[in-house]
Amino acid sequence: MNRILILILFIATNTVSAQTLGGNAVFNFLNQPNNAQLAAAGSVNVSTISNDVGMAFYNPALLRDSMHQQVSTSFYTYAEGVKQYGMQTAFHLPSINSNLGVGVQYLNYGSLTQTDASGNVLGSFNPSDYVVELMFSKSYKEKWWVGLNTKFISSNYGAYRSSGIAFDAGLAYYDPEQQLQFSILAKNMGTQLKTYDGTSNKEELPFDFQAGITKRLMNAPLQFSVTAHHLHRFDVFYNDTLFNAQEGDARFGSSNTFQKIMGHFVFSTDIFLSNQFQVTAALNLMRRQSLNAYNITNGLNGFSLGFAVLLNKLHIRYATGFYQQNLFHQFSLNFNLKGDPL
C-alpha cells in the first residue's frame, strides 16, 4: 500500500511542474461534471459516500464491488444549445478481486457559423468534444482502495482537430463503521497526441491534484464533504489585468491571501430526508469568485443544488447551478443491467 501511495504522489509531483491552470490548458471540457450527483456537489468531489458508478468516472478509487453491472446515464443542457451526454458502467471480477469500468462523455456545441478572417460566411460546422474512459479499482486490506482511469480524448472544431491521452490516479480510505471516507486524486496527467494546428507544439492538459474528506453523521441524516483542488498551485484565480484596466478598475480580479486559500475549497452537504429522497447543496468558492465579473454579480454564483429519488431499482438525480443569469440542468439515471436492486 505504501508503494502505491508513493507512486501516485511521485507521478503527481513530477506532473505539477509542467501543468497550467484551466484557462491556459487544452481539453478543459474534462473538468465538466459527468453526472448530476457530482454537479450538485459543486462539480469537484473525490470522497463522497454513495453507490453511484458515475462518481468513479471522476475518481477511480470510488469504483466499488457493489457497482457490478450498474449503469449511469446523464444528460446536461446549458445556454446557447450546448449539450452533454454521458454513460458509465462497471463490472466486478472476483477472480482478481478487482473492478473494471468503461465510460464516455460527449459534448456537442450546436451549429456555428463558419467565417473567414474578413467575416465572410463560408458555411457552418458542429464543434464537439468527447472522452472515452477505462476505469480500474482494487481494494487493499478492506478499507483502502486504489484506482486508475485511462482516457482517450478527441476534440473536433471544424478544420481543427486534436486528440490526447490522460490518466487519473486515486487513493481512498473508507471506514463503513464510522461512515468516513477521505481520498486523494491526481487528475488529467497526460499529453496531446495530435495538436489542433498539426505542429509539434503540444499544449498542456488541465492537471489537478485534489484531496477530500466526507463524513456521514451517525445520528442525523446529514453528510458533509470538503474538497480541495489545485493543491499544486497557491493562486488559482485568473486575472486579466488588461481587461480590468479597460473596464476602468485595474484592481478588480486581485485576491488577498485568504481568498487565494479559500479558492481551493468546495463545500457540500447531503440531506437524507428519507431512504428514497436526498437533497444536495454545495458552494464552489473558485467558481463564485470567477463568475463575479466586473460590475456584474449574482449572489448565488458558485452555489449548486441537487435532488435525488432513490427507488429500489432506479436512482433519478437532478442538479442545477448558477452562472450569472443562467442555470444549468443535469439529469442522471442509474440502474442495474439485470434489473437487480441498487
Secondary structure by P-SEA (a helix, b strand, c coil): caaaaaaaaaaaaaaccccccccccccccccccccaaaaaaccccccccccccccccccccccccccccbbbbbccccccbbbbbbbbbbbbbcccccccccbbbbbbccbbbbbcccccccbbbbbbbbbbbbbbbbbccccbbbbbbbbbbbbbcccccccccbbbbbbbbbbccccccccccccccccccccccccccccccccccccbbbbbbccccbbbbbbbcccccccccccaaaaaaaacccccccccaaaaaaccbbbbbbbcccccbbbbbbbbaaaaaaaccccccccccccccccccccccbbbbbbbbbcccbbbbbbbbbbbcccccc
